[in-house]
Amino acid sequence: MNRTKIDVRGLKVDEIDYLKQQAKLQNMSLNAYLVSLLQNAIQQKKRHQAELLLSSPLNELIEANNRSVQTQNANTVAIGEMLKEITMTFSSQLNRIENDRH
């Protein structure tokens, strides 16, 4: 691991005391605790950026899928209506044939 020194300015004494207390509760040195906090913040930021990068194409894919499902549903209804008409036509023709026989 590279060792780089960073000075942090602007924290109040009670904030530093809080950080020391949290580090102690985690059985960590203050430095290790701060490194952990910063690494977690960096990873969270990277994940958030990746989510933003992927969300637009993913949303487009979901919308395209929804349109495809809607089209398929409309086609299913149309085919059902056509089959209903064909069945009615056949029934009508069969009835006419039956009536012509008698």
Summary of the structure (lengths in Angstrom):
residues: 102
radius of gyration: 35.1
end to end distance: 99.2
largest distance: 107.5
contacts: 186
relative contact order: 0.04
helix: 83%
strand: 0%
